[in-house]
Amino acid sequence: MKVHFIAIGGSAMHNLAIALYKKGYQITGSDDEIFEPSKSRLAKYGLLPDSSGWDAGRITSDLDAVILGMHARADNPELLKAKEMGLKIFSYPEYLYEQSKNKKRIVIGGSHGKTTITAMILHVLNHCRIDCDYMVGAQLDGFDVMVKLSDNAPYMILEGDEYLTSPIDPRPKFHLYFPDIALLSGIAWDHINVFPTFEKYTEQFARFIDLITPKGTLIYCNEDKELAKICPEARADIHQIPYSFPEYYIKDGITRVIHEGQEYTLKVFGKHNLLNLNGARMVCRELGVSDSDFFSSVQSFSGASKRLELIASGCNTSIYKDFAHSPSKLKATIGAVREQFPGHKLFACMELHTFSSLSKEFFSHYAGSMNEADVSIVFFNPHALQLKKLPPVTSEEIRNGFQNDKIEIINDSTLLRDRILREDPRNTIFLLMSSGDFNGLDLSGLADEILKEL
């Protein structure tokens, strides 16, 4: 099989390219710009394009498939040539379905927690030596790539994103997977540039439920009020499994779960992660994993990349980074750290980076989301507003949206770094939250400097 990737440098796309290469496919690709770590990882497998930019000459009649990434535009010359030649053109999710249509598909969806739940499931299945293919949205310890495809694995575990499929296909990605087992973690309005109302956003999840295969299974968090409304209305043939919190307690900064009289020590923490854990347990149970095997395995799970990831710690001070950017994620992450470390000062910093978070009309949804922190900082990069073609915002508008007069607003990464280093680090948890990178701020180097002050 010969497959060409248009926009091969994307996080998801380059992992799929590597997965197909490992499966024995002949891979070519193109992109106008490729950043790290995609660049080095493609080069490692000999898949890095020899030049940047688009070239219709790369599209040849011997291609079995062309895969189109979100980074490409509808007028991309390679795409236009592929259409002209009548080649098979797939979006990323369409091709994943193509590779898994003869397997049992388990799709993990929801506005939050889906990466962590998927990662937990993969960790447990790997520990229990149950073979599966997968696609997950973060790099995981013990896994070389974020996508694995094979001919023999009976299961395909898919992280189901509700964002658009491709530049020429406006359907949400998770509508293309047709799950046999579906999990929904929760609904909290996001992607307002695509779903301008909460009702429109919620519709995508109701449609996802309707796309479950006949006599399939729906696992959902019944602590989420929106899911508690729409899931019970699912088709009569769909088997429903609601889940909630496990029994747990926290002692000396460590969370322990109690199940059938047995205690299990966890490396992850926070109520949202406990819900994630129970959702993952329900999925694994459907795949034949006993509860005792699940808990024994999940004890060694340390989290997915950038999901409450410990950067460094020492002398009663810790620095964490997290992917939180939406209001619900922000509140859950801050609440998790507050519950886990009640005797510490909590220094929380978040970056407004996504289209939704940088939109003035969305600011009010952040009301009270950082109130549990002792120090609250909101960072934004004015250049990000320009790239997204959004109007400038003021500190007053942000502060009014968060409804917290104590919040500090910073729009320069050098000033942000200086502000963090001015804070007394003793007995403090630093929590740095963003789906971006704080305009290139070196978080590992910053963490080292914080600890030097102790």
C-alpha positions in Angstrom: 0.0 0.0 0.0 1.2 3.5 -0.9 -0.2 6.4 1.0 0.5 10.1 0.8 -0.1 12.6 3.7 -1.1 16.2 2.9 0.0 18.1 6.1 2.0 15.2 7.5 3.6 17.3 10.3 0.4 17.5 12.5 0.5 15.9 15.9 -2.1 13.3 14.9 -1.0 13.0 11.2 2.6 12.2 11.8 1.7 9.5 14.3 -0.6 7.9 11.8 2.1 8.1 9.2 4.6 6.3 11.5 2.0 3.7 12.5 1.3 2.9 8.8 5.1 2.8 8.1 5.5 0.3 10.9 2.7 -1.7 9.4 4.7 -2.0 6.1 3.1 0.7 4.1 5.0 3.0 1.7 4.6 6.6 3.0 5.1 10.0 1.5 4.1 13.3 2.8 4.2 17.1 2.5 3.7 20.2 4.7 4.5 23.9 4.6 5.9 23.9 8.1 6.9 21.1 10.5 7.7 21.7 14.2 9.2 19.6 16.9 8.7 16.9 18.0 7.0 15.9 14.7 10.1 16.9 12.7 12.5 14.7 14.6 10.1 11.8 14.9 9.4 11.8 11.1 13.1 12.0 10.4 13.8 9.0 12.6 11.7 6.9 10.4 12.8 8.5 7.1 9.4 10.1 6.5 10.4 13.8 6.8 9.7 15.6 3.4 12.9 16.6 1.6 11.5 20.1 1.1 8.7 22.2 2.6 5.7 23.4 0.8 3.1 21.9 -1.5 3.8 20.2 -4.8 1.1 18.7 -7.0 3.9 16.6 -8.6 3.9 14.4 -5.4 0.4 13.2 -6.3 0.8 10.2 -8.6 -1.6 7.6 -10.0 0.0 4.7 -8.0 -1.2 6.1 -4.7 -3.7 3.8 -2.9 -4.9 6.6 -0.7 -4.3 10.3 0.2 -4.9 11.4 3.8 -5.8 15.0 4.4 -4.9 16.9 7.6 -6.7 19.8 9.2 -3.7 22.1 8.6 -4.2 21.9 4.8 -6.7 24.3 3.1 -9.5 23.3 0.7 -7.6 24.9 -2.2 -4.4 22.9 -1.5 -2.8 22.1 -4.9 -2.0 18.5 -3.9 -5.7 18.0 -2.8 -7.0 19.5 -6.0 -4.7 17.2 -8.0 -5.8 14.1 -6.1 -9.5 15.1 -6.7 -8.7 15.6 -10.4 -7.1 12.2 -10.6 -10.0 10.5 -8.8 -7.8 9.1 -6.0 -9.2 7.9 -2.8 -9.1 10.8 -0.3 -9.5 10.2 3.4 -9.6 12.5 6.4 -7.6 11.3 9.5 -10.7 9.8 11.3 -12.0 8.3 8.1 -8.8 6.4 7.6 -8.7 5.2 11.2 -12.2 3.8 10.7 -11.1 2.2 7.5 -8.3 0.4 9.4 -10.6 -0.7 12.2 -13.9 -1.5 10.6 -13.4 -5.2 11.2 -12.4 -4.8 14.8 -14.4 -4.0 18.0 -14.2 -0.2 18.3 -14.1 1.5 21.7 -14.5 5.3 21.4 -13.8 7.6 24.3 -15.6 11.0 23.9 -16.4 14.0 26.1 -15.4 17.6 26.5 -12.8 16.7 29.1 -10.9 13.6 30.4 -11.0 11.6 27.1 -7.2 11.5 26.7 -6.7 10.4 30.3 -9.4 7.8 30.1 -8.0 6.4 26.9 -4.5 6.4 28.4 -5.7 4.5 31.5 -7.4 1.9 29.4 -4.3 1.4 27.2 -2.1 1.2 30.4 -4.3 -1.5 31.9 -4.7 -3.5 28.7 -0.9 -3.4 28.2 -0.3 -4.5 31.8 -2.8 -7.4 31.3 -1.3 -8.3 28.0 -4.5 -7.7 26.0 -3.6 -6.8 22.4 -5.3 -3.7 20.9 -4.8 -1.0 18.3 -5.3 2.6 19.4 -5.2 6.3 18.8 -4.7 8.6 21.7 -4.1 12.3 21.9 -1.0 12.5 24.0 2.4 10.7 24.3 2.3 8.0 26.9 5.0 6.3 28.9 5.7 2.9 27.5 4.2 3.6 24.1 6.4 4.6 21.2 3.7 6.3 19.2 0.2 7.8 19.7 -1.3 5.5 17.0 -0.9 1.7 16.6 -2.4 -0.2 13.7 -2.2 -4.0 13.1 -4.0 -6.7 11.3 -4.4 -9.0 14.3 -5.5 -7.0 17.3 -9.2 -7.6 18.0 -9.9 -4.1 19.5 -9.4 -0.5 18.5 -9.3 2.1 21.2 -10.0 5.6 19.8 -10.0 8.9 21.5 -13.1 10.6 20.0 -12.6 14.4 19.4 -15.7 16.5 18.6 -13.8 19.0 16.5 -14.1 19.2 12.7 -12.8 16.3 10.6 -11.0 18.1 7.8 -11.0 21.3 5.7 -13.5 19.7 3.4 -15.6 17.8 5.9 -17.3 19.7 8.8 -18.5 16.6 10.7 -17.1 16.1 14.2 -14.3 13.5 14.1 -16.0 11.1 16.6 -19.1 10.9 14.3 -17.0 8.8 11.9 -15.9 6.0 14.2 -19.3 4.1 14.8 -18.4 2.7 18.2 -19.4 -0.7 19.5 -18.6 0.6 23.0 -18.8 4.3 23.6 -17.8 6.3 26.7 -18.8 9.9 27.4 -17.1 11.7 30.2 -19.0 15.0 30.3 -20.2 17.9 28.2 -18.9 21.5 28.7 -19.3 24.0 25.9 -16.1 24.4 23.8 -15.1 25.2 20.2 -17.5 28.2 19.9 -16.0 29.1 16.5 -17.6 25.9 15.2 -20.5 25.4 17.6 -21.8 28.9 18.3 -24.4 27.8 20.9 -24.4 25.3 23.7 -27.4 23.6 22.2 -25.6 23.1 18.9 -22.6 21.7 20.8 -24.7 19.3 22.8 -26.4 18.0 19.6 -23.0 16.5 18.5 -23.0 14.2 21.5 -26.6 13.1 21.0 -25.7 12.3 17.4 -22.6 10.4 18.6 -24.8 8.2 20.8 -27.1 7.5 17.9 -24.1 6.3 15.9 -23.4 3.5 18.3 -23.7 0.1 16.5 -26.8 -2.0 17.0 -26.9 -3.6 20.5 -23.8 -1.6 21.4 -22.8 -0.2 24.8 -22.9 3.3 26.2 -20.8 4.1 29.3 -21.3 7.6 30.7 -20.6 9.7 33.8 -23.9 10.2 35.6 -22.3 13.0 37.7 -22.5 15.2 34.5 -25.9 16.9 34.4 -26.0 17.1 30.6 -25.2 13.5 30.1 -27.7 12.6 32.7 -30.3 14.3 30.4 -29.4 12.9 27.0 -28.0 9.4 27.7 -31.2 7.8 29.2 -32.9 8.9 25.9 -30.6 6.6 23.8 -32.0 3.9 21.6 -33.6 1.0 23.4 -31.1 -1.5 22.0 -28.1 0.3 23.5 -26.9 -1.1 26.8 -26.3 1.7 29.2 -23.7 1.7 32.0 -23.5 4.9 34.2 -20.6 5.5 36.5 -19.7 7.8 39.4 -16.9 8.2 42.0 -15.1 5.2 43.6 -14.7 5.2 47.3 -11.4 6.9 48.1 -9.5 9.0 50.7 -6.4 11.2 50.7 -3.6 10.9 53.2 -0.1 12.6 53.2 -0.7 13.8 49.6 -1.5 10.4 48.3 -4.9 9.2 47.0 -6.1 5.7 47.8 -9.1 3.9 46.3 -11.0 1.3 48.2 -12.7 -1.5 46.3 -14.3 -4.6 47.8 -12.3 -4.0 51.0 -8.9 -3.7 49.2 -6.9 -0.5 49.1 -5.1 0.7 46.0 -2.6 3.5 46.0 -2.8 5.9 43.0 -0.1 8.1 41.3 -2.8 10.4 39.8 -5.2 12.5 41.9 -8.2 14.8 41.7 -12.0 14.1 41.6 -12.0 14.4 37.8 -9.3 11.7 37.6 -11.3 9.4 39.9 -14.2 9.7 37.6 -11.9 9.1 34.7 -10.6 6.0 36.5 -14.1 4.6 37.0 -15.0 5.2 33.4 -11.9 3.4 32.3 -12.7 0.5 34.6 -16.2 0.1 33.1 -14.6 -0.1 29.6 -12.0 -2.6 30.7 -14.6 -4.7 32.4 -16.4 -4.9 29.0 -13.2 -6.2 27.5 -12.8 -9.0 30.0 -10.6 -7.3 32.7 -11.6 -8.1 36.3 -11.9 -5.2 38.7 -9.0 -6.5 40.8 -6.8 -6.7 37.8 -7.8 -3.2 36.7 -7.0 -1.7 40.1 -3.7 -3.6 40.4 -2.7 -2.4 37.0 -3.8 1.2 37.2 -1.8 1.8 40.4 1.3 2.4 38.2 -0.4 4.8 35.9 1.3 8.2 36.2 -0.9 10.1 33.8 -0.9 11.3 30.2 1.5 14.0 28.9 0.5 17.5 30.2 -2.4 16.1 32.3 -1.4 17.2 35.9 2.1 16.2 34.9 4.7 16.7 37.6 7.6 18.7 36.1 9.8 18.9 39.3 9.5 18.8 43.1 11.6 19.2 46.2 11.4 20.5 49.8 7.6 20.6 50.0 7.3 22.5 46.6 6.0 21.0 43.4 5.6 22.3 39.8 2.9 20.8 37.6 1.8 21.5 34.1 -1.7 20.7 32.8 -3.6 21.0 29.5 -6.5 22.8 31.2 -7.9 25.7 29.2 -11.7 25.6 29.2 -13.6 26.8 32.3 -14.7 23.3 33.4 -11.1 21.9 33.0 -9.6 24.9 34.8 -11.9 24.5 37.8 -11.5 20.8 38.0 -7.7 20.9 37.9 -7.4 23.7 40.5 -9.9 21.9 42.7 -7.9 18.7 42.4 -4.6 20.3 43.5 -6.4 22.1 46.3 -7.9 18.9 47.6 -4.6 16.9 47.3 -2.4 19.6 49.0 -4.7 21.4 51.5 -1.8 22.8 53.5 0.1 24.4 50.6 -0.1 27.7 48.9 -1.6 27.2 45.4 -0.1 29.4 42.7 -2.2 28.9 39.5 -1.4 30.3 36.1 -3.4 29.7 32.9 -3.0 30.8 29.3 -5.8 31.9 27.1 -4.8 30.2 23.9 -7.7 28.6 22.0 -10.2 30.5 19.8 -12.9 30.0 22.5 -10.8 31.2 25.4 -9.6 34.3 23.6 -13.2 35.3 22.5 -14.6 38.2 24.6 -18.1 36.7 24.5 -16.8 33.5 26.2 -15.0 35.2 29.1 -18.0 35.2 31.3 -17.9 31.3 31.3 -14.7 31.6 33.3 -16.5 33.2 36.3 -15.1 31.8 39.5 -13.0 29.2 37.8 -9.8 30.2 39.6 -11.2 31.3 42.9 -9.7 28.3 44.8 -6.2 29.4 44.1 -4.2 31.7 46.4 -2.5 33.4 43.5 -4.2 33.5 40.1 -2.6 34.7 36.9 -4.1 34.8 33.4 -1.6 35.0 30.5 -2.3 35.7 26.9 -0.1 36.4 23.9 -1.4 39.3 21.8 0.1 37.6 18.7 -2.3 34.7 19.2 -5.2 37.1 18.9 -3.8 38.3 15.6 -3.3 34.8 14.2 -6.9 33.9 15.1 -8.1 37.2 13.6 -9.8 38.2 16.9 -10.0 41.8 18.2 -7.6 42.9 21.0 -8.7 42.3 24.6 -8.1 44.3 27.7 -7.1 43.2 31.2 -10.4 44.7 32.5 -12.4 42.6 30.1 -10.6 39.4 31.3 -10.9 40.3 35.0 -14.6 41.0 34.6 -15.1 37.7 32.9 -13.3 35.7 35.6 -15.1 37.8 38.3 -12.0 37.8 40.4 -10.4 41.2 41.3 -7.3 39.5 42.5 -6.4 37.9 39.2 -3.2 39.2 37.6 -3.2 39.7 33.8 0.1 39.3 32.0 0.7 39.4 28.2 4.5 39.0 27.9 6.2 35.7 28.6 9.3 37.4 30.0 7.2 39.3 32.5 5.4 36.0 33.3 8.6 34.2 34.0 9.9 37.1 36.3 6.6 37.1 38.1 6.7 33.4 38.8 10.3 33.6 40.1 9.4 36.5 42.5 6.9 34.2 44.3 8.2 32.6 47.6 8.4 28.9 46.6 8.3 27.5 50.1 5.4 25.2 50.7 3.9 26.1 47.3 2.3 24.2 44.5 2.9 25.9 41.1 0.2 24.9 38.6 0.8 26.0 35.0 -2.1 25.3 32.7 -2.3 25.8 28.9 -3.1 24.0 25.6 -0.3 26.1 24.2 3.2 26.8 25.5 3.1 30.3 27.2 4.8 31.7 24.1 7.8 29.4 24.2 8.4 29.5 28.0 10.8 26.8 29.1 8.8 25.2 31.9 11.5 22.6 32.8 14.1 25.4 33.1 11.7 27.5 35.1 11.0 24.7 37.5 14.7 24.2 38.1 15.1 27.9 38.9 12.1 27.8 41.3 13.7 24.9 43.2 17.1 26.6 43.4 15.4 29.2 45.6 14.7 26.7 48.3 
